[in-house]
Amino acid sequence: MPRMVPSAAVALLLAAGAAMAAVQPNTPTPMPKVQEQMKTIVDKTSTDLFNTAGEADPANGADQKVPDAAGWARLRADADKLKAVAEWMQDSKNGKTGEANWMRAAKAMSTHSGAASKAASAHDAKALAQAANDLSDTCTACHKFYKKQD
Ligand code: HEC
């Protein structure tokens, strides 16, 4: 004969379920591991990439500042690091991989940092500027839902 579950235990289970359901999708919650990656890798590398790609953009005309060989190599390394973080965020141990908006933004970050890396390898300033532009949209796309706006 199975024992009857005491009603107090049922109430507890229901309360636990309600607490879990209270964490809404598409909302910011503290993500210390993600924050660490953003602080130590993404912030620095993306700032360099965005600035340098902006200066290298042929749309600047006479003011265009094309990177030297070391600059291109640094850009490629920046882009590769960003791509690695984007892949890392698509692991369920690290990111909110059950949520479509998370996955969409992380995948887009991976795609556009990959394009930036390719452009840097090819010393293609126009493609780099485009990739950097697209890449910065992916930061906003994710932060809009998952980073507390201050
Ligand atoms: C798939 C989601 C996602 C993408 C894409 C993403 N971020 Fe973030 N980022 C986060 C989350 C989540 C936080 C907040 C973590 C926390 O504070 O708990 C954050 C926080 C940050 C922070 C603040 C770190 C601090 O000092 O507290 C910076 C800077 C940042 N991101 C830069 C970027 C840049 C630049 C890009 C694009 C190149 C980017 N992020 C792309 C999810 C993302």
Backbone and ligand atoms as CSV (ligand in chain L), in Angstrom:
chain,resi,resn,atom,element,x,y,z
A,1,MET,N,N,0.843,-1.220,0.000
A,1,MET,CA,C,0.000,0.000,0.000
A,1,MET,C,C,0.871,1.261,0.000
A,2,PRO,N,N,0.766,2.139,-1.001
A,2,PRO,CA,C,1.551,3.391,-0.960
A,2,PRO,C,C,1.049,4.282,0.163
A,3,ARG,N,N,1.992,4.914,0.820
A,3,ARG,CA,C,1.593,5.820,1.901
A,3,ARG,C,C,1.003,7.095,1.308
A,4,MET,N,N,0.074,7.676,1.999
A,4,MET,CA,C,-0.497,8.946,1.553
A,4,MET,C,C,0.551,10.051,1.716
A,5,VAL,N,N,0.688,10.909,0.724
A,5,VAL,CA,C,1.619,12.027,0.861
A,5,VAL,C,C,0.966,13.070,1.770
A,6,PRO,N,N,1.638,13.440,2.855
A,6,PRO,CA,C,1.025,14.444,3.743
A,6,PRO,C,C,0.767,15.751,3.004
A,7,SER,N,N,-0.296,16.396,3.305
A,7,SER,CA,C,-0.684,17.595,2.551
A,7,SER,C,C,0.332,18.720,2.719
A,8,ALA,N,N,1.063,18.733,3.841
A,8,ALA,CA,C,2.086,19.771,4.028
A,8,ALA,C,C,3.177,19.624,2.967
A,9,ALA,N,N,3.529,18.366,2.660
A,9,ALA,CA,C,4.555,18.124,1.641
A,9,ALA,C,C,4.056,18.557,0.261
A,10,VAL,N,N,2.791,18.314,-0.009
A,10,VAL,CA,C,2.190,18.736,-1.275
A,10,VAL,C,C,2.259,20.256,-1.388
A,11,ALA,N,N,1.927,20.936,-0.301
A,11,ALA,CA,C,1.953,22.397,-0.295
A,11,ALA,C,C,3.370,22.901,-0.584
A,12,LEU,N,N,4.369,22.231,0.015
A,12,LEU,CA,C,5.764,22.615,-0.205
A,12,LEU,C,C,6.143,22.458,-1.681
A,13,LEU,N,N,5.759,21.325,-2.229
A,13,LEU,CA,C,6.071,21.048,-3.639
A,13,LEU,C,C,5.441,22.103,-4.540
A,14,LEU,N,N,4.196,22.433,-4.231
A,14,LEU,CA,C,3.503,23.448,-5.026
A,14,LEU,C,C,4.214,24.792,-4.914
A,15,ALA,N,N,4.667,25.130,-3.710
A,15,ALA,CA,C,5.357,26.399,-3.494
A,15,ALA,C,C,6.663,26.429,-4.285
A,16,ALA,N,N,7.387,25.304,-4.289
A,16,ALA,CA,C,8.652,25.225,-5.028
A,16,ALA,C,C,8.388,25.415,-6.514
A,17,GLY,N,N,7.336,24.788,-7.006
A,17,GLY,CA,C,6.969,24.921,-8.415
A,17,GLY,C,C,6.661,26.357,-8.764
A,18,ALA,N,N,5.945,27.030,-7.894
A,18,ALA,CA,C,5.583,28.425,-8.131
A,18,ALA,C,C,6.836,29.300,-8.153
A,19,ALA,N,N,7.801,29.008,-7.255
A,19,ALA,CA,C,9.033,29.802,-7.203
A,19,ALA,C,C,9.812,29.638,-8.501
A,20,MET,N,N,9.853,28.406,-9.026
A,20,MET,CA,C,10.578,28.173,-10.273
A,20,MET,C,C,9.895,28.874,-11.441
A,21,ALA,N,N,8.572,28.800,-11.458
A,21,ALA,CA,C,7.828,29.428,-12.542
A,21,ALA,C,C,7.970,30.945,-12.494
A,22,ALA,N,N,8.333,31.488,-11.299
A,22,ALA,CA,C,8.438,32.938,-11.154
A,22,ALA,C,C,9.626,33.514,-11.935
A,23,VAL,N,N,10.622,32.668,-12.269
A,23,VAL,CA,C,11.740,33.150,-13.080
A,23,VAL,C,C,11.293,33.173,-14.544
A,24,GLN,N,N,10.913,34.339,-14.997
A,24,GLN,CA,C,10.383,34.486,-16.349
A,24,GLN,C,C,11.493,34.352,-17.390
A,25,PRO,N,N,11.169,33.821,-18.564
A,25,PRO,CA,C,12.150,33.847,-19.652
A,25,PRO,C,C,12.359,35.293,-20.120
A,26,ASN,N,N,13.448,35.524,-20.810
A,26,ASN,CA,C,13.730,36.846,-21.382
A,26,ASN,C,C,13.836,37.960,-20.332
A,27,THR,N,N,14.317,37.582,-19.165
A,27,THR,CA,C,14.531,38.602,-18.140
A,27,THR,C,C,15.956,38.496,-17.609
A,28,PRO,N,N,16.523,39.625,-17.167
A,28,PRO,CA,C,17.874,39.565,-16.617
A,28,PRO,C,C,17.874,38.909,-15.247
A,29,THR,N,N,18.772,37.975,-15.041
A,29,THR,CA,C,19.052,37.423,-13.719
A,29,THR,C,C,20.572,37.457,-13.599
A,30,PRO,N,N,21.124,37.515,-12.395
A,30,PRO,CA,C,22.587,37.556,-12.285
A,30,PRO,C,C,23.225,36.336,-12.956
A,31,MET,N,N,24.187,36.568,-13.838
A,31,MET,CA,C,24.907,35.481,-14.498
A,31,MET,C,C,26.402,35.744,-14.315
A,32,PRO,N,N,26.929,35.399,-13.128
A,32,PRO,CA,C,28.313,35.770,-12.787
A,32,PRO,C,C,29.360,35.257,-13.774
A,33,LYS,N,N,29.152,34.048,-14.300
A,33,LYS,CA,C,30.157,33.499,-15.236
A,33,LYS,C,C,30.144,34.266,-16.553
A,34,VAL,N,N,28.941,34.611,-16.997
A,34,VAL,CA,C,28.806,35.405,-18.228
A,34,VAL,C,C,29.399,36.798,-17.995
A,35,GLN,N,N,29.099,37.371,-16.847
A,35,GLN,CA,C,29.618,38.704,-16.533
A,35,GLN,C,C,31.153,38.712,-16.582
A,36,GLU,N,N,31.736,37.654,-16.034
A,36,GLU,CA,C,33.202,37.533,-16.013
A,36,GLU,C,C,33.771,37.524,-17.440
A,37,GLN,N,N,33.136,36.768,-18.334
A,37,GLN,CA,C,33.585,36.703,-19.734
A,37,GLN,C,C,33.447,38.071,-20.405
A,38,MET,N,N,32.337,38.739,-20.110
A,38,MET,CA,C,32.086,40.056,-20.696
A,38,MET,C,C,33.155,41.044,-20.244
A,39,LYS,N,N,33.442,41.004,-18.938
A,39,LYS,CA,C,34.401,41.947,-18.342
A,39,LYS,C,C,35.822,41.695,-18.801
A,40,THR,N,N,36.241,40.430,-18.782
A,40,THR,CA,C,37.664,40.145,-19.003
A,40,THR,C,C,37.999,39.972,-20.480
A,41,ILE,N,N,37.027,39.577,-21.309
A,41,ILE,CA,C,37.349,39.316,-22.720
A,41,ILE,C,C,36.567,40.217,-23.663
A,42,VAL,N,N,35.249,40.157,-23.554
A,42,VAL,CA,C,34.401,40.786,-24.582
A,42,VAL,C,C,34.557,42.305,-24.614
A,43,ASP,N,N,34.593,42.936,-23.452
A,43,ASP,CA,C,34.659,44.395,-23.392
A,43,ASP,C,C,35.889,44.916,-24.143
A,44,LYS,N,N,37.058,44.399,-23.771
A,44,LYS,CA,C,38.329,44.863,-24.353
A,44,LYS,C,C,38.417,44.595,-25.851
A,45,THR,N,N,38.179,43.323,-26.209
A,45,THR,CA,C,38.369,42.937,-27.609
A,45,THR,C,C,37.363,43.645,-28.523
A,46,SER,N,N,36.128,43.802,-28.054
A,46,SER,CA,C,35.137,44.435,-28.928
A,46,SER,C,C,35.399,45.934,-29.052
A,47,THR,N,N,35.875,46.560,-27.975
A,47,THR,CA,C,36.187,47.993,-28.054
A,47,THR,C,C,37.278,48.225,-29.093
A,48,ASP,N,N,38.314,47.410,-29.040
A,48,ASP,CA,C,39.393,47.534,-30.024
A,48,ASP,C,C,38.874,47.282,-31.435
A,49,LEU,N,N,38.097,46.198,-31.570
A,49,LEU,CA,C,37.598,45.849,-32.898
A,49,LEU,C,C,36.676,46.940,-33.459
A,50,PHE,N,N,35.766,47.432,-32.640
A,50,PHE,CA,C,34.829,48.460,-33.120
A,50,PHE,C,C,35.575,49.741,-33.499
A,51,ASN,N,N,36.520,50.161,-32.663
A,51,ASN,CA,C,37.266,51.399,-32.958
A,51,ASN,C,C,38.102,51.261,-34.224
A,52,THR,N,N,38.865,50.181,-34.288
A,52,THR,CA,C,39.773,50.007,-35.415
A,52,THR,C,C,39.001,49.790,-36.713
A,53,ALA,N,N,37.915,49.007,-36.628
A,53,ALA,CA,C,37.096,48.776,-37.828
A,53,ALA,C,C,36.452,50.083,-38.282
A,54,GLY,N,N,36.052,50.907,-37.340
A,54,GLY,CA,C,35.447,52.204,-37.670
A,54,GLY,C,C,36.436,53.106,-38.400
A,55,GLU,N,N,37.682,53.127,-37.917
A,55,GLU,CA,C,38.722,53.957,-38.552
A,55,GLU,C,C,39.100,53.420,-39.933
A,56,ALA,N,N,39.038,52.093,-40.069
A,56,ALA,CA,C,39.463,51.459,-41.327
A,56,ALA,C,C,38.382,51.505,-42.403
A,57,ASP,N,N,37.163,51.839,-42.014
A,57,ASP,CA,C,36.040,51.848,-42.958
A,57,ASP,C,C,36.333,52.756,-44.159
A,58,PRO,N,N,36.300,52.199,-45.378
A,58,PRO,CA,C,36.557,53.014,-46.588
A,58,PRO,C,C,35.578,54.181,-46.718
A,59,ALA,N,N,34.436,54.101,-46.029
A,59,ALA,CA,C,33.471,55.204,-46.064
A,59,ALA,C,C,34.050,56.485,-45.463
A,60,ASN,N,N,35.162,56.379,-44.744
A,60,ASN,CA,C,35.810,57.574,-44.178
A,60,ASN,C,C,36.538,58.401,-45.236
A,61,GLY,N,N,36.664,57.847,-46.449
A,61,GLY,CA,C,37.362,58.569,-47.511
A,61,GLY,C,C,38.812,58.828,-47.146
A,62,ALA,N,N,39.233,60.093,-47.255
A,62,ALA,CA,C,40.636,60.446,-47.035
A,62,ALA,C,C,41.072,60.199,-45.589
A,63,ASP,N,N,40.109,60.147,-44.664
A,63,ASP,CA,C,40.447,59.946,-43.246
A,63,ASP,C,C,40.592,58.471,-42.863
A,64,GLN,N,N,40.362,57.597,-43.827
A,64,GLN,CA,C,40.460,56.163,-43.541
A,64,GLN,C,C,41.836,55.820,-42.986
A,65,LYS,N,N,41.863,55.024,-41.905
A,65,LYS,CA,C,43.137,54.604,-41.302
A,65,LYS,C,C,43.227,53.090,-41.398
A,66,VAL,N,N,43.992,52.630,-42.387
A,66,VAL,CA,C,44.099,51.189,-42.621
A,66,VAL,C,C,45.112,50.589,-41.637
A,67,PRO,N,N,44.761,49.491,-40.967
A,67,PRO,CA,C,45.688,48.864,-40.015
A,67,PRO,C,C,46.959,48.360,-40.702
A,68,ASP,N,N,48.064,48.340,-39.962
A,68,ASP,CA,C,49.274,47.692,-40.487
A,68,ASP,C,C,49.153,46.185,-40.217
A,69,ALA,N,N,50.180,45.431,-40.590
A,69,ALA,CA,C,50.105,43.967,-40.459
A,69,ALA,C,C,49.811,43.555,-39.021
A,70,ALA,N,N,50.463,44.218,-38.070
A,70,ALA,CA,C,50.241,43.874,-36.660
A,70,ALA,C,C,48.798,44.192,-36.256
A,71,GLY,N,N,48.283,45.283,-36.809
A,71,GLY,CA,C,46.903,45.677,-36.517
A,71,GLY,C,C,45.909,44.650,-37.019
A,72,TRP,N,N,46.117,44.186,-38.243
A,72,TRP,CA,C,45.219,43.158,-38.807
A,72,TRP,C,C,45.271,41.884,-37.972
A,73,ALA,N,N,46.485,41.528,-37.541
A,73,ALA,CA,C,46.639,40.302,-36.745
A,73,ALA,C,C,45.913,40.451,-35.414
A,74,ARG,N,N,46.014,41.647,-34.824
A,74,ARG,CA,C,45.340,41.892,-33.550
A,74,ARG,C,C,43.818,41.826,-33.729
A,75,LEU,N,N,43.329,42.402,-34.827
A,75,LEU,CA,C,41.892,42.367,-35.105
A,75,LEU,C,C,41.387,40.939,-35.248
A,76,ARG,N,N,42.181,40.149,-35.923
A,76,ARG,CA,C,41.778,38.758,-36.108
A,76,ARG,C,C,41.719,38.032,-34.765
A,77,ALA,N,N,42.713,38.301,-33.916
A,77,ALA,CA,C,42.728,37.679,-32.588
A,77,ALA,C,C,41.525,38.151,-31.768
A,78,ASP,N,N,41.213,39.432,-31.853
A,78,ASP,CA,C,40.023,39.970,-31.158
A,78,ASP,C,C,38.773,39.208,-31.598
A,79,ALA,N,N,38.607,39.110,-32.904
A,79,ALA,CA,C,37.409,38.479,-33.460
A,79,ALA,C,C,37.324,37.008,-33.045
A,80,ASP,N,N,38.467,36.335,-33.037
A,80,ASP,CA,C,38.471,34.919,-32.657
A,80,ASP,C,C,38.089,34.741,-31.185
A,81,LYS,N,N,38.548,35.674,-30.342
A,81,LYS,CA,C,38.188,35.592,-28.916
A,81,LYS,C,C,36.691,35.816,-28.732
A,82,LEU,N,N,36.142,36.761,-29.490
A,82,LEU,CA,C,34.702,37.032,-29.389
A,82,LEU,C,C,33.903,35.823,-29.854
A,83,LYS,N,N,34.387,35.183,-30.905
A,83,LYS,CA,C,33.701,33.994,-31.409
A,83,LYS,C,C,33.738,32.875,-30.365
A,84,ALA,N,N,34.864,32.735,-29.698
A,84,ALA,CA,C,34.983,31.693,-28.675
A,84,ALA,C,C,33.983,31.935,-27.531
A,85,VAL,N,N,33.824,33.191,-27.128
A,85,VAL,CA,C,32.851,33.492,-26.069
A,85,VAL,C,C,31.425,33.205,-26.565
A,86,ALA,N,N,31.161,33.563,-27.820
A,86,ALA,CA,C,29.831,33.318,-28.388
A,86,ALA,C,C,29.512,31.817,-28.387
A,87,GLU,N,N,30.510,30.994,-28.689
A,87,GLU,CA,C,30.312,29.534,-28.666
A,87,GLU,C,C,30.097,29.063,-27.218
A,88,TRP,N,N,30.905,29.607,-26.325
A,88,TRP,CA,C,30.831,29.260,-24.898
A,88,TRP,C,C,29.427,29.547,-24.357
A,89,MET,N,N,28.832,30.625,-24.810
A,89,MET,CA,C,27.494,31.003,-24.332
A,89,MET,C,C,26.401,30.086,-24.863
A,90,GLN,N,N,26.740,29.267,-25.877
A,90,GLN,CA,C,25.758,28.331,-26.431
A,90,GLN,C,C,25.828,26.976,-25.761
A,91,ASP,N,N,26.587,26.898,-24.657
A,91,ASP,CA,C,26.637,25.685,-23.854
A,91,ASP,C,C,25.634,25.861,-22.705
A,92,SER,N,N,24.820,24.842,-22.480
A,92,SER,CA,C,23.765,24.962,-21.465
A,92,SER,C,C,24.328,25.150,-20.060
A,93,LYS,N,N,25.610,24.831,-19.859
A,93,LYS,CA,C,26.225,25.057,-18.548
A,93,LYS,C,C,26.466,26.550,-18.321
A,94,ASN,N,N,26.507,27.318,-19.408
A,94,ASN,CA,C,26.922,28.722,-19.308
A,94,ASN,C,C,25.831,29.732,-19.640
A,95,GLY,N,N,24.946,29.366,-20.564
A,95,GLY,CA,C,23.977,30.337,-21.052
A,95,GLY,C,C,22.551,29.848,-20.942
A,96,LYS,N,N,21.604,30.726,-21.248
A,96,LYS,CA,C,20.178,30.378,-21.198
A,96,LYS,C,C,19.766,29.750,-22.532
A,97,THR,N,N,20.349,28.574,-22.754
A,97,THR,CA,C,20.237,27.959,-24.070
A,97,THR,C,C,18.823,27.463,-24.376
A,98,GLY,N,N,17.967,27.419,-23.365
A,98,GLY,CA,C,16.585,27.010,-23.603
A,98,GLY,C,C,15.723,28.149,-24.134
A,99,GLU,N,N,16.319,29.338,-24.264
A,99,GLU,CA,C,15.526,30.494,-24.694
A,99,GLU,C,C,15.950,30.971,-26.084
A,100,ALA,N,N,14.954,31.137,-26.948
A,100,ALA,CA,C,15.225,31.453,-28.358
A,100,ALA,C,C,15.999,32.757,-28.524
A,101,ASN,N,N,15.655,33.764,-27.723
A,101,ASN,CA,C,16.345,35.056,-27.885
A,101,ASN,C,C,17.814,34.963,-27.498
A,102,TRP,N,N,18.102,34.184,-26.484
A,102,TRP,CA,C,19.495,33.976,-26.084
A,102,TRP,C,C,20.267,33.316,-27.228
A,103,MET,N,N,19.705,32.206,-27.733
A,103,MET,CA,C,20.396,31.436,-28.760
A,103,MET,C,C,20.559,32.248,-30.044
A,104,ARG,N,N,19.528,33.007,-30.392
A,104,ARG,CA,C,19.599,33.813,-31.618
A,104,ARG,C,C,20.756,34.816,-31.516
A,105,ALA,N,N,20.848,35.506,-30.374
A,105,ALA,CA,C,21.887,36.521,-30.196
A,105,ALA,C,C,23.280,35.884,-30.137
A,106,ALA,N,N,23.388,34.769,-29.422
A,106,ALA,CA,C,24.697,34.119,-29.290
A,106,ALA,C,C,25.164,33.579,-30.644
A,107,LYS,N,N,24.238,33.021,-31.411
A,107,LYS,CA,C,24.597,32.496,-32.739
A,107,LYS,C,C,24.995,33.629,-33.674
A,108,ALA,N,N,24.255,34.737,-33.616
A,108,ALA,CA,C,24.574,35.887,-34.472
A,108,ALA,C,C,25.947,36.445,-34.099
A,109,MET,N,N,26.248,36.475,-32.788
A,109,MET,CA,C,27.566,36.959,-32.351
A,109,MET,C,C,28.662,36.059,-32.922
A,110,SER,N,N,28.394,34.764,-32.932
A,110,SER,CA,C,29.355,33.812,-33.475
A,110,SER,C,C,29.554,34.041,-34.988
A,111,THR,N,N,28.445,34.167,-35.707
A,111,THR,CA,C,28.509,34.371,-37.164
A,111,THR,C,C,29.282,35.643,-37.518
A,112,HIS,N,N,28.945,36.758,-36.859
A,112,HIS,CA,C,29.541,38.032,-37.256
A,112,HIS,C,C,30.975,38.187,-36.755
A,113,SER,N,N,31.321,37.566,-35.621
A,113,SER,CA,C,32.731,37.604,-35.222
A,113,SER,C,C,33.542,36.712,-36.155
A,114,GLY,N,N,32.923,35.637,-36.643
A,114,GLY,CA,C,33.585,34.802,-37.652
A,114,GLY,C,C,33.846,35.581,-38.929
A,115,ALA,N,N,32.867,36.380,-39.344
A,115,ALA,CA,C,33.025,37.205,-40.546
A,115,ALA,C,C,34.114,38.262,-40.329
A,116,ALA,N,N,34.183,38.811,-39.113
A,116,ALA,CA,C,35.209,39.815,-38.803
A,116,ALA,C,C,36.599,39.181,-38.853
A,117,SER,N,N,36.706,37.974,-38.356
A,117,SER,CA,C,37.990,37.270,-38.376
A,117,SER,C,C,38.450,37.028,-39.820
A,118,LYS,N,N,37.516,36.590,-40.645
A,118,LYS,CA,C,37.811,36.348,-42.067
A,118,LYS,C,C,38.252,37.635,-42.752
A,119,ALA,N,N,37.515,38.736,-42.485
A,119,ALA,CA,C,37.835,40.028,-43.095
A,119,ALA,C,C,39.224,40.494,-42.664
A,120,ALA,N,N,39.559,40.252,-41.392
A,120,ALA,CA,C,40.879,40.661,-40.895
A,120,ALA,C,C,41.974,39.842,-41.572
A,121,SER,N,N,41.728,38.550,-41.748
A,121,SER,CA,C,42.707,37.696,-42.440
A,121,SER,C,C,42.927,38.179,-43.860
A,122,ALA,N,N,41.843,38.605,-44.511
A,122,ALA,CA,C,41.908,39.030,-45.912
A,122,ALA,C,C,42.305,40.507,-46.043
A,123,HIS,N,N,42.530,41.185,-44.910
A,123,HIS,CA,C,42.823,42.638,-44.902
A,123,HIS,C,C,41.747,43.404,-45.682
A,124,ASP,N,N,40.508,43.000,-45.475
A,124,ASP,CA,C,39.382,43.597,-46.201
A,124,ASP,C,C,38.645,44.572,-45.268
A,125,ALA,N,N,38.972,45.848,-45.397
A,125,ALA,CA,C,38.460,46.863,-44.478
A,125,ALA,C,C,36.947,47.054,-44.605
A,126,LYS,N,N,36.442,46.938,-45.832
A,126,LYS,CA,C,35.006,47.140,-46.046
A,126,LYS,C,C,34.208,46.022,-45.359
A,127,ALA,N,N,34.646,44.792,-45.580
A,127,ALA,CA,C,33.969,43.650,-44.958
A,127,ALA,C,C,34.104,43.698,-43.439
A,128,LEU,N,N,35.247,44.190,-42.983
A,128,LEU,CA,C,35.454,44.292,-41.538
A,128,LEU,C,C,34.476,45.291,-40.923
A,129,ALA,N,N,34.317,46.437,-41.582
A,129,ALA,CA,C,33.407,47.468,-41.066
A,129,ALA,C,C,31.976,46.932,-41.000
A,130,GLN,N,N,31.589,46.192,-42.031
A,130,GLN,CA,C,30.246,45.601,-42.063
A,130,GLN,C,C,30.071,44.578,-40.933
A,131,ALA,N,N,31.084,43.722,-40.770
A,131,ALA,CA,C,31.002,42.680,-39.739
A,131,ALA,C,C,30.943,43.310,-38.347
A,132,ALA,N,N,31.726,44.368,-38.135
A,132,ALA,CA,C,31.747,45.026,-36.826
A,132,ALA,C,C,30.386,45.648,-36.530
A,133,ASN,N,N,29.810,46.233,-37.556
A,133,ASN,CA,C,28.483,46.831,-37.422
A,133,ASN,C,C,27.434,45.780,-37.045
A,134,ASP,N,N,27.452,44.685,-37.781
A,134,ASP,CA,C,26.510,43.592,-37.506
A,134,ASP,C,C,26.760,42.999,-36.116
A,135,LEU,N,N,28.028,42.896,-35.760
A,135,LEU,CA,C,28.393,42.314,-34.470
A,135,LEU,C,C,27.844,43.162,-33.329
A,136,SER,N,N,27.950,44.467,-33.453
A,136,SER,CA,C,27.486,45.326,-32.352
A,136,SER,C,C,25.962,45.217,-32.173
A,137,ASP,N,N,25.248,44.908,-33.230
A,137,ASP,CA,C,23.800,44.684,-33.097
A,137,ASP,C,C,23.501,43.458,-32.225
A,138,THR,N,N,24.402,42.479,-32.262
A,138,THR,CA,C,24.146,41.252,-31.491
A,138,THR,C,C,24.310,41.504,-29.992
A,139,CYS,N,N,25.192,42.426,-29.610
A,139,CYS,CA,C,25.358,42.768,-28.181
A,139,CYS,C,C,24.033,43.331,-27.677
A,140,THR,N,N,23.511,44.288,-28.428
A,140,THR,CA,C,22.259,44.948,-28.040
A,140,THR,C,C,21.111,43.947,-27.997
A,141,ALA,N,N,21.068,43.052,-28.983
A,141,ALA,CA,C,19.970,42.082,-29.077
A,141,ALA,C,C,19.900,41.216,-27.819
A,142,CYS,N,N,21.044,40.843,-27.301
A,142,CYS,CA,C,21.040,39.996,-26.099
A,142,CYS,C,C,20.819,40.836,-24.841
A,143,HIS,N,N,21.526,41.949,-24.748
A,143,HIS,CA,C,21.437,42.775,-23.528
A,143,HIS,C,C,20.021,43.301,-23.296
A,144,LYS,N,N,19.321,43.565,-24.378
A,144,LYS,CA,C,17.946,44.062,-24.315
A,144,LYS,C,C,17.093,43.177,-23.387
A,145,PHE,N,N,17.310,41.864,-23.468
A,145,PHE,CA,C,16.539,40.931,-22.650
A,145,PHE,C,C,17.258,40.522,-21.372
A,146,TYR,N,N,18.578,40.338,-21.457
A,146,TYR,CA,C,19.259,39.584,-20.409
A,146,TYR,C,C,20.219,40.382,-19.544
A,147,LYS,N,N,20.472,41.635,-19.886
A,147,LYS,CA,C,21.382,42.428,-19.054
A,147,LYS,C,C,20.549,43.510,-18.387
A,148,LYS,N,N,20.715,43.629,-17.073
A,148,LYS,CA,C,19.976,44.640,-16.322
A,148,LYS,C,C,20.352,46.013,-16.880
A,149,GLN,N,N,19.356,46.795,-17.240
A,149,GLN,CA,C,19.628,48.124,-17.785
A,149,GLN,C,C,19.825,49.093,-16.631
A,150,ASP,N,N,20.983,49.786,-16.633
A,150,ASP,CA,C,21.184,50.727,-15.515
A,150,ASP,C,C,21.217,52.164,-15.968
L,1,HEC,C1,C,23.827,35.962,-25.690
L,1,HEC,C2,C,23.861,37.058,-24.774
L,1,HEC,C3,C,24.919,38.139,-24.834
L,1,HEC,C4,C,25.574,38.637,-25.932
L,1,HEC,C5,C,25.446,38.230,-27.387
L,1,HEC,C6,C,26.437,39.677,-25.438
L,1,HEC,N1,N,26.302,39.810,-24.088
L,1,HEC,FE1,FE,27.254,41.172,-22.909
L,1,HEC,N2,N,26.225,40.512,-21.286
L,1,HEC,C7,C,25.286,39.500,-21.286
L,1,HEC,C8,C,24.725,39.374,-19.958
L,1,HEC,C9,C,23.675,38.363,-19.526
L,1,HEC,C10,C,25.330,40.339,-19.149
L,1,HEC,C11,C,25.044,40.631,-17.652
L,1,HEC,C12,C,25.684,39.607,-16.739
L,1,HEC,C13,C,25.448,39.929,-15.281
L,1,HEC,O1,O,25.716,41.086,-14.893
L,1,HEC,O2,O,25.016,39.049,-14.523
L,1,HEC,C14,C,26.273,41.054,-20.022
L,1,HEC,C15,C,27.091,42.080,-19.587
L,1,HEC,C16,C,27.981,42.779,-20.388
L,1,HEC,C17,C,28.862,43.834,-19.933
L,1,HEC,C18,C,28.956,44.364,-18.493
L,1,HEC,C19,C,30.003,43.617,-17.701
L,1,HEC,C20,C,30.166,44.225,-16.311
L,1,HEC,O3,O,31.147,44.949,-16.115
L,1,HEC,O4,O,29.291,44.012,-15.470
L,1,HEC,C21,C,29.571,44.276,-21.020
L,1,HEC,C22,C,30.630,45.375,-21.051
L,1,HEC,C23,C,29.130,43.494,-22.159
L,1,HEC,N3,N,28.172,42.577,-21.733
L,1,HEC,C24,C,29.603,43.664,-23.452
L,1,HEC,C25,C,29.125,42.947,-24.557
L,1,HEC,C26,C,29.499,43.240,-25.925
L,1,HEC,C27,C,30.435,44.362,-26.352
L,1,HEC,C28,C,28.853,42.323,-26.696
L,1,HEC,C29,C,28.894,42.165,-28.203
L,1,HEC,C30,C,30.157,42.079,-28.854
L,1,HEC,C31,C,28.065,41.480,-25.821
L,1,HEC,N4,N,28.246,41.888,-24.532
L,1,HEC,C32,C,27.268,40.438,-26.260
L,1,HEC,C33,C,24.931,38.729,-22.374
L,1,HEC,C34,C,25.372,38.900,-23.675
